[in-house]
């Protein structure tokens, strides 16, 4: 998506192709934890990967994200997810794209919910 720059606390997709095992190596949702930072290239953001697989074992750096806060599209419909806060990455925005929800009135709709209020209200549960 041209001229797209994700915002802090936004959930988007990231393409990890080019990374090597045991790093993340596929496309997956991520949580943006920093946007542009003064003194750093504005095309970089810091992210936390999100997984639909329950960690085993669940550790203090894993946070359960209830399905209602994820995009209700394809893979995430009615699925709880896990934020993997031990796998922090700084990536180029060229690896990121908005999550498509489908067409409405002949216009593509994108997931835009941020989780800032959820964090503040304690909705995310640690391990």
Secondary structure, DSSP 8 states (H G I E B T S, - for coil): -TT----TTBEEEEE-TT--TTS--SEEEEEEEE---TTS-TTEEEEEEEESS--SS--TTEEEE-GGGS-SSGGGTT--EEEEEEEEEEEEGGGEE--EEEEETTEEEE---B-HHHHHTT-SEE-
